[in-house]
């Protein structure tokens, strides 16, 4: 009886349990899109000592996934059209798992190659998961997307908070290797979806191919808004524990605050969507989020004793900015195809722009001799992000009046 049940196709199960299994699988898949990357920063000091890495070389560990996001993300839809959404998402989990194992092998080249493989897996999954949500939960896109954002934040927070204690007792390899539980658990649940083979939704980010979107001022405003936010977010992701320990906090406290910041990024996804619908345009929201983000950076630079407040503020503002940028993909375009092109453009250019952040911050720290100067420069960049956000927040569409 039990073996017969195991062999049955997912389509034979009643609709409600099948939907519940799909939803659980989606949430577990989403846990992999930040945790395996963000758990590196709390043990970055140990990695630098183990491999004699310069700050710029250490920053490359955060840069490599971003390069993968920028290069691979726009082409994930092509992979899904060939092999199906479900199988492509499963393959992304296998890539993440393989990357985690390789990264923890103990050799310098494995550390970097494994990090790059993790980035490729996340890039594929990050693009395709929203497409599956659109297809299977069309009436609850905002709710399901918010739930996925929450699981991303929770998993990232747990990886960050646990990294230092685990490294203290079992070494940095175990601290990085514990992220393996995320893709393995998700793959076990998601394997029940492999009998399905569906194409991505029409609005899925596709390969950049020029055209009017690339010549639109609004498209570039949206792209620079999300790109600058990504640059600042991954800069802080890479260096926050190091910044906090340099300011006198313990490594354990710094790792915990790194987790607080991660968790705070998920909060805006729970309410920002409905709130935005009440406004004629999004200029004020973009300006407020940019101001909060800049204030968080200023606080970390000038008053690190209140780091809990500043880390939570930065995380909240960065998460809200990301949600707002995703909403811009729909509001500033006139068709699903145009939205897909804008999404591909924003992800490609935005992540490639962000890729320079961690290594540049490490180089600036060496040149300036202080993290305060790096944070002040980052805070100034938040002003530029705010300008792009206000321009992108106007009630305009690509091809319309500018």
Secondary structure, DSSP 8 states (H G I E B T S, - for coil): -HHHHHHS-GGGS-HHHHHHHHHHHHHHHHGGGTHHHHTTGGGHHHHHHHHT--HHHHHHHHHHHHHHHHHHGGGHHHHHHHH-HHHHHHHHHHHHHHHHHHHTSS-HHHHHHHHHHHHHHHHHHHHHHHHHHHHH-GGGHHHHHHHHHHHHHHHHHHHHHHHHHHHHHH-HHHHHHTTHHHHHHHHHHHGGGTT------TTS------SGGGG-HHHHHHHHHHHHHHHHHHHHHHHHHHHHHHTT--HHHHHHHHHHHHHHHHHGGGTHHHHHTTSS-SHHHHHHHHHHHHHHHHHHHH-GGGHHHHHHHHHHHHHHHHHHHHHHHHHT-SSHHHHHHHHHHHHHHHHHHHHHHHHHHHHHHHHHS-HHHHHHHHHHHHHHHHHHHHHHTSS--TTS--
